[in-house]
Amino acid sequence: MTRMTDPDTPARSTSGSTSVPAVDPAAFRSVLGRFATGVTVVTTVSTEGKPVGVTASSFNTLSLDPPLILWSLALKAPSLSSYRSSGRFAVNILGIDQAAVALQFARPSNDKFRGIATMPGLGDVPLIADAIAHLECEVVRRDPGGDHELFIGRVLRAAAADRQPLIYVTGKFGQFEMFA
Ligand SMILES: Cc1cc2nc3c(=O)[nH]c(=O)nc-3n(C[C@H](O)[C@H](O)[C@H](O)COP(=O)(O)O)c2cc1C
């Protein structure tokens, strides 16, 4: 029998009568780093009307019908309150030549959009003009997820350009290579 554990309790997992030690944090990070992802900048707008953006690789698909996507943001991220209050966000999927953009939005700053061309999206959420795809979303659900908060968005508008994506794996940026 497998017992369910509270996902917010960092502790020991149990399987039958055998108690398994909590996963080693370094091993956990090392495993997660081997899962190659694309790179996004998730944007929103603050209550004062200021553009807000965060580099996020936690983006993923959730549902096709209805069209739902998800991502998660660290509870310690200074921008968290803006995503909570806005009720909207946009996922900007970065292209192969945008590693510098990813790094710019991965550092806390009051001037994250310096040198970044944007265009206004739904609800005045900024869209990064040179991104290879955009998903404009309304927040339908927020859930606690340990040291992160999970955002589930309903996609209101989607657009894509035919360009190569930026890839992130083992802490490095790279590019995707087809087998044939
Ligand atoms: C490739 C990459 C992916 C990242 N993905 C996430 C993510 O999914 N969630 C998150 O909370 N932080 C993620 N980060 C870290 C945030 O981008 C970083 O903490 C940023 O400073 C948060 O923005 P803020 O300080 O304006 O709140 C990622 C960083 C990099 C470089």
The ligand as an SDF file (V2000), in Angstrom:
LIG
                    3D

 31 33  0  0  0  0  0  0  0  0999 V2000
   16.5730   29.5770  -17.3420 C   0  0  0  0  0  0  0  0  0  0  0  0
   15.9280   30.0730  -16.0660 C   0  0  0  0  0  0  0  0  0  0  0  0
   14.6840   29.5870  -15.6880 C   0  0  0  0  0  0  0  0  0  0  0  0
   14.0490   30.0300  -14.5180 C   0  0  0  0  0  0  0  0  0  0  0  0
   12.8180   29.5410  -14.2100 N   0  0  0  0  0  0  0  0  0  0  0  0
   12.1910   29.9790  -13.0850 C   0  0  0  0  0  0  0  0  0  0  0  0
   10.8820   29.5150  -12.7810 C   0  0  0  0  0  0  0  0  0  0  0  0
   10.2750   28.7460  -13.5120 O   0  0  0  0  0  0  0  0  0  0  0  0
   10.3020   29.9760  -11.6320 N   0  0  0  0  0  0  0  0  0  0  0  0
   10.9450   30.8590  -10.7920 C   0  0  0  0  0  0  0  0  0  0  0  0
   10.3820   31.2170   -9.7580 O   0  0  0  0  0  0  0  0  0  0  0  0
   12.1820   31.3230  -11.0810 N   0  0  0  0  0  0  0  0  0  0  0  0
   12.8070   30.9250  -12.2160 C   0  0  0  0  0  0  0  0  0  0  0  0
   14.0420   31.4090  -12.5310 N   0  0  0  0  0  0  0  0  0  0  0  0
   14.6520   32.4380  -11.6650 C   0  0  0  0  0  0  0  0  0  0  0  0
   13.9670   33.8110  -11.8690 C   0  0  0  0  0  0  0  0  0  0  0  0
   14.0090   34.2010  -13.2370 O   0  0  0  0  0  0  0  0  0  0  0  0
   14.6740   34.8880  -11.0120 C   0  0  0  0  0  0  0  0  0  0  0  0
   14.6110   34.5060   -9.6560 O   0  0  0  0  0  0  0  0  0  0  0  0
   14.0990   36.2860  -11.1820 C   0  0  0  0  0  0  0  0  0  0  0  0
   14.9640   37.2180  -10.5410 O   0  0  0  0  0  0  0  0  0  0  0  0
   12.7190   36.4770  -10.5720 C   0  0  0  0  0  0  0  0  0  0  0  0
   12.2670   37.7830  -10.8990 O   0  0  0  0  0  0  0  0  0  0  0  0
   12.0550   38.9040   -9.7550 P   0  0  0  0  0  0  0  0  0  0  0  0
   13.3380   38.9330   -8.9560 O   0  0  0  0  0  0  0  0  0  0  0  0
   11.8070   40.1670  -10.5290 O   0  0  0  0  0  0  0  0  0  0  0  0
   10.8570   38.4710   -8.9610 O   0  0  0  0  0  0  0  0  0  0  0  0
   14.6910   30.9820  -13.6940 C   0  0  0  0  0  0  0  0  0  0  0  0
   15.9630   31.4760  -14.0670 C   0  0  0  0  0  0  0  0  0  0  0  0
   16.5650   31.0230  -15.2360 C   0  0  0  0  0  0  0  0  0  0  0  0
   17.9160   31.5890  -15.6300 C   0  0  0  0  0  0  0  0  0  0  0  0
  1  2  1  0
  2  3  1  0
  2 30  2  0
  3  4  2  0
  4  5  1  0
  4 28  1  0
  5  6  2  0
  6  7  1  0
  6 13  1  0
  7  8  2  0
  7  9  1  0
  9 10  1  0
 10 11  2  0
 10 12  1  0
 12 13  2  0
 13 14  1  0
 14 15  1  0
 14 28  1  0
 15 16  1  0
 16 17  1  0
 16 18  1  0
 18 19  1  0
 18 20  1  0
 20 21  1  0
 20 22  1  0
 22 23  1  0
 23 24  1  0
 24 25  2  0
 24 26  1  0
 24 27  1  0
 28 29  2  0
 29 30  1  0
 30 31  1  0
M  END
$$$$
